[in-house]
Amino acid sequence: MMSDFSYQLHNVDGAARRGTVTTPHGTIETPAFMPVGTAATVKGMFTDSVQQTGAEILLGNTYHLMLRPGAERIASLGGLHRFMNWDKPILTDSGGFQVMSLSKLRKITEEGVRFQSHIDGGSYNLTPERSMEIQSLLGSDIQMAFDECTPHPATHEVAEQSMELSMRWAKRSSDAFDRYSAPGQALFGIVQGSVYEDLRVRSVEALMEIDFPGLAVGGLAVGEGQDVMFDVLDFTVPHLPASKPRYLMGVGTPLDLLGAVERGIDMFDCVMPTRSGRHGQAFTFDGKLNLKNARFKDDPTPLDEHSTCPACRDYSKAYLHHLVRCGELLASMLVSWANVHFYQELMGQMRLAIEEQRFAAYAKDFRARYQVKP
């Protein structure tokens, strides 16, 4: 299945885009949502169940996998695809965000980050070069440049220094990727700059000079709120090249995805479908349901009787409520499965709406239905 990385744009409706990303392990129809497989698993799901939802690409986490079981061990066992029994594309993040958010102690220098593991307190170094080496050992199809995720809120001065450091690391990541990567793999640059338009534009310009085959918008979904996130996309996305895929990292809710697709974003990832599933919260086209709520204890209807997903179609809300209230493992498994399927169905509907040049009407109808309180 080996092939070179490429992106083809098929349709545009307003700013919304319909395209195809080609990787060594297959194609990804965009707009696309990537379930998060942090530690080489989408929590609570078998890989064949993930595949049945329509997911075409997963995200793996460099930070977690470098700590346990180790990138060299995964490489010796045939790479991440074989290790987790997933033969479709995988994107790995750089580890930068987790270093900033999870490590007990960390010290950022020009060279990289020295940090203590959140697992056992062991000391590690992560640099742009080491991040590229780890991601290449994992064998991911799309790899991310090592960056500093700027804290929020940040002054313009702090955000500028952080962005400039990330751009220097981006160049080092690119150079290291050229040394470590296998044919067909791709490295995406990450746009930083917090909430400041001038910094975001400068970041895009710096990344375009390096000529990454794809660009991500980072540093959002860190507490700034949806309105601010959309404002940043409004002044950032128009500067991104139309010929390359655009990835919004760590986003988000169904309404976040809809609004970002409206603004020209192609790819997303978020832990929300599975994290919500573990807490008994189900996403449906009629809104999000808290299955712990007593109003479901006598409800014989499924989450979606018309769904092709067994978790959505074959189990009543009363049964799911019972499992959630009992703390049964099956509750997390079924609701996570239903949520990942919902996210994939949502992306599929958006793709079709863009193809048929009716995306604005689709977005209006989705919002009206999703936001109605049951």
N, C-alpha and C positions, 0 to 999 in steps of 0.2 A: 504493500500500500504506500510505499515511499513516494513522496512528491515534494516539490519545492513549495515554500510558503508563498501565498499570493492572496490578494483581495480583489474581488470584482463587485462593483456597484451596479445593481440591476435597475432599481426604481427609486425615485425621489418624490415624496408627496409633502409639500411644504418644506420643512427642514428634515422630516423623518426619512430614513434611508432603509432600503432593502438590499442586502448584499450576500455574498458568500465568501467565507475565509477558507482557504485550502491549506492543510497542514500534512505532515508525513503520516498522521494517523487518521486522516479523513477530513471531511468538510464540515463547516459550521455555518448554518443559515442564520443570518442576522436580520433584525435585532435578536440577540441571544442572551439567555441567562445561564450562568455557570453555577451549579450547586457546589458548595464548598466541601471539599474532602480534606479537611485540615491535616489529619494524621493518617493519610492514605485510606480514609473511609468517610463517606457521607454518613454522618452519625445516624444510627438506627436503620440503615437501609442496605440491602444487598445490591451489588453493582448491577445485576440484571434487572432489579426493580427500578433503579435509577435510569437505566437505559430504556425501560418500558415507558417512562414518563415522557420520552422524547428528548431528553438531554443529550447533547452532542459533544459536550466538553465539560470537564471538571476542573476545579482549582485545587492544587496541592500547596502545602505551606512549607516554605524553606526552613523557617525558624524551628518549627516543631519537628520536622523530619531530620534536621541536622542534629538535634538533641537526642532523638529517639525515633527509630533505631540507628540513625546515622546514614549519611548519604553514601559513604563507601560501602556499607553493608547492603544497602538497597541496590547499588550498582552491581555488586558481586552476585546478587540474586536475580539479575536480569533487567533491572531498571524498574521504575515506578509503575509503568503499565502492567508488567507481568506480576509485580509484587502484589498489586491490589486487584488483579483480574479485570482490568479495564482496557479495552483495545481501541478506544476512541481518543481524540485529542485531550491533552492535559496542559493547563497553564499553571505555572508556579509563580508565586509572588517572591519578592526578593528577601523577605525576612525583616525588612526595615521597620515596618509598622509594629510587628510583634516585639522587636527589641525595645522600641520606645514604650510600648504599653504594658508589657508583661514582665520585663526583667526587673529583678529586685534592685540591682545597682547597675549603672551604666555610665560610661564616659565616652563622649563623642569628641573625636579629634579629626584632623584633616585626613588621617589614614583610614579611619573607619570607626567602629564602635567596639568597645570592650565592655562585656556585660556578664552578669551572673545569671545562670539558668534558673528559671522559676520552678524547675523540677527538683534539683538537688543542690543548687547553689554553686555549681561548678563554674569556673571562669572560662570564657570564650572570647575570641576575636571574630568579628564579622566585618569584612571589607568588601568593596565592589568586586575585587578579584576573587575572593573566597565565595561570595554569593554566586558569581557566575560559574565557578567550579562546581559548587554544590548542585546548582540547577542542571548543569550538564551531566553530572553523575546520575541525577534522578531521571534524566532523559526526557524532560518535558518538551512539548512542541513549541510552546510560547513561553518565553522567560521574561522577567521584569528587571529593569535596571535597578540597582541599589540606590535608595534615596533616604532622606530624612523626612519623616512625616511631620510637618510643621505643627506645633501644638496650637490649639484654639482655646481662647482668643490669643492673637499675637499682634504686637505692634508692627507697623510697616518696617521698621528697622530690623526687628527680629525675623520677620518673614522674609525680608530681602536676603539677610545673611544665610538663612536656612535654604532658600531657593538656590542661591549661588553655589552653596556647598553641594546640593543635590545635582546641579548641572555639571560641576567638576566630577562628581562621582559617576554621572551618566556617561561622560567621555571615557572614564576608566572602565566602566562596565562594558562599553562597546568594544574597547580594545581587548579586554579579557574574553569576552564572548567570541571574538574572532579566533582566539587561541583554543578555547575549550569546546566549542559547539560542534555538533554533527551536522551534516548536510540536511537542508530543509528546515532546520529549526530557526526561530525568529526571536529577536529581542525587541521589546517595546520600551520606549522612553516614557517617563512620568512627568507630567506638567505639575509644577508646584507654584506657590505664590500666595497661599492663604486666600483672603477675600479681596485682594487688591488687583485691580485690572492691569495696571502697568507691569506688575510683577508677573502675572500670568502670561501676558503678551511676550515679555522678555524671555520667559521660560520656554514658550513655544518656539520662539526664534532660535534659541540655543539648541533645542532638541532637533529642529529641522536641519541645522548645520551638520549634525551628526548623521542625519538621514536614517533614522530608525524606520523599520517597515510598518510600525503601528505606534500609536500614541495613546497613553492613558491620562485621565484627569485624576490626580490624587489629592489627598488632603481635604476631602469633603466627607460628609456623613460622620463628622467628629464633634457634633454638638452645635453646629451653626444654625440648624433649622432648615426646613425645606425651602422657604422663600429665599434665603441667602444662597443656598446651594443652586437654586435655579438662576438667580442673578449672576452667579459666577459662571455658570454654563452659558448664559446669554452673551456674556462678553468674552468668553474663552473659545467656545466651539467654532465660531466663524473664522477664527485664525487657524484652525486645524486643517490640514490638506484633505480635500475630498477623496483623494485616491487611496487613502489609508484607513484602516479600521480605527475606531475611537472607542475607548474602554473607560467606563466610569467605575472606579474601584470602591467596593464595599457598600454598594447601593442596590436594593433598598426595599421599601414598601411597594406594593403594587402601584400606588399613585406616584411614587418617586420614579418608578420605571416608565410609566406612561409619560410623565412630564419630561423626562430625560430623552426618551425616544422622540418626542415632539421637537426637541432641541438638537437632534442630530446625533445622538449617541447610539453605538452599535452593540456594545457588549457590557455585561454587568455580572457581578457576583455579590452574594450576601449570605450570611448564616441564618437569616431570618426565617426561611421556610422550615428548617430543621430545629432551630432553637425554639421557635414558637410551637412546633409540633411536640417538643419535649415538655412544654408547659400547658398542653391541652388547648392550644389556640389554633383554629382551623381557618384557612383562607378560602373564601368562596366568592363567586361573582355577585353575591348578595351581601358582601361585606365579611368582616372577620368575626368568627364565633368563638366565644369562650365556653368550651365544652364542660368546664367545671360547674357552670351555671345550672341551678336546679331546674330551670325551665326545660332542659333537655331530657330529664330523667324518664319521661313517658313519651318521647318523640320517636315514632317508628320510622321516620323518613331518613334516607341517607343524606350525606353532604351534597351529592349531585347524582340524581337517578339516571341522568343521561350520559354520565362520564364513562370513558373507556377504562378508567383506573379502578381496579377492584376495591381499593381503600375508600374511594369516594362513593362507589356505587353499591357495594355489597354489605355494608355494615350500617346499622341504624345509628342515629345520633344518641339514642338511649343507651345503646351498647358502648359506644365510644365514651359517653359520659360516665358509665359504670367503670370502664377500664381506667379512665383518668382519675376518678375519685378513689379507686383502689390502689393507685400507683403502680399498675401493671406495666411491665415492659412493652407489652403489645400496644398499649396506648401510644407511646412515643413512636413506635414503628409505623403504625397505621396513619397517625395524623401527620407525621413527617412525610410519609409517602404521598398522602393526599395533597399536602402543601407543595411539595416539589412538582407534582403533576399539575397543580393549579398554575404555578409560575410558568411551566412550559406551555401550557394551553394558552395562557395570556400572551406569551411571546408569539406563539403561532397565530393567534388572532390578529395581533398587531402586524405581523409580516403580511398576512393576507390583505388586511385593510390598506396597507401601503401599496401593495401590488395593484389593488383595484381602485386606487386613488380616492379613497373615502376615509382617510385616517382621522380627519378633523371630526367627522360625524361619529366615527367609532369611539374616539376619545370622549366626546360629549356623552354618548350613551353609556359608556362604561362608568364614568364618574357618577352619573345620575343613579345608576343601579347600585353601584358599590357603596355609595355614601348614604343610602337610605337606611335608617335604623330599623332593624327587624322588630 
